[in-house]
């Protein structure tokens, strides 16, 4: 029998204990109290075996409660706890970019789950063993980097871009201190197609070039909503453009090439290609200059395509009409400089003939007559003095003349003395062929957000330019661009490149700026096609031979995608045969 001092007797179960115990803990306290008194009763009654059984039972109860608590806590954490945390591998930037698609929903860029590998040396028991096993599982893992992290004292990233297969291989090692975090790794399923236009994004989910950079915030917002972000391009048009551009570049042994297709009414870019191209997945192996988007970053003296701008300014100001005469019977003298024609006609010509024969003399005379203020004003209206209004951050400003004297005006009239990008050229051509409205180029489906097109030339001037461009294809230097039944209009461009202060005829460029169909209402659907060959190695090097055939092939192949019907006009039948009343004049290929 035991004697107890009840002065130290603990309170009976159920006592509030100053309100600090919950009902659960009060119940547990009562159980412990009863068990303790069970021990005392067993000793008092001389029953030691009962005392032992009670103690074992108490141990079982305690362990059961502990494990039950752990199980309940783990379940609650898994079901209701917040995602993330140090060990959850959460990354606030993971998988936040929406897919990029073309205007028809075809996939251009998407996310494929990759992982970053993190190590916490404090939780790795055998660091040398971990080193060997990780190197065996991941041969591309740099030994120096791995050793530096293992010898450290905090959790660090060791390798990015693990594929699911690589992650599984590391996970199977069952190493302590190894965790993974998902990364927003961008994948481009089309490989080299549209690579300059689409651009690239980094592993942090931020765009770094092309459309990925231009629309970065909107692409991320689309990803958060679980949506894709559509661009203006049509993948079918893009494919044709790239195919024909590469074929022409190889055939003409060009150093580089550019192709652009746009909707002149909305400014939407339906296709944009720069050759040579490359793959984002193997950017380090790209040929020299291949990563440059020549369409928006390449600067060129374009040559005779600028005669379209000079003639448009003359018509719009009333300085000339199609029947105005220009004396091209001899060189045009400006100071000690003589301006000559490539294929001289040596006669007086109308403005239309000046355009069809690509006369430098005729356009020089017109430019000098209009003067520097007028020429600068129209170049500004046409967007030739500023970067193209496209969203791409790579869009470069032109190299413009410092002086606008008579000699400079003459050069500008036929595309020398100013270096612009192909995007500027297409944007300006679009304004002259859509009724005279300046509409910025855009890679956004539907056109530039908040764009406010404004009139830069009259509708009459726009109609005259359309007719003149069509005449140049059927009667002038652009014959190789004529696609049967599509009523193509356009202008050739050829220029020698400036090398060591002198223009070198062995290093030239040839281009062709076209639009189709030229007929119908000014507001009718109409498409611009521009092809440029940089330093072709074949001869002739002029735009009529190196660029116009590619324009014809592109227009011929994309017309069906764009809903352009083939039909006759007053010069050609729907199948491309000449209508006898209209005869070609000799083109000069400029």
Order of alpha helices (4+ residues) and beta strands (2+ residues): alpha-alpha-beta-beta-beta-alpha-alpha-beta-alpha-beta-beta-alpha-beta-beta-alpha-alpha-beta-alpha-beta-beta-alpha-alpha-beta-beta-beta-beta-alpha-alpha-alpha-alpha-beta-beta-alpha-beta-beta-beta-alpha-alpha
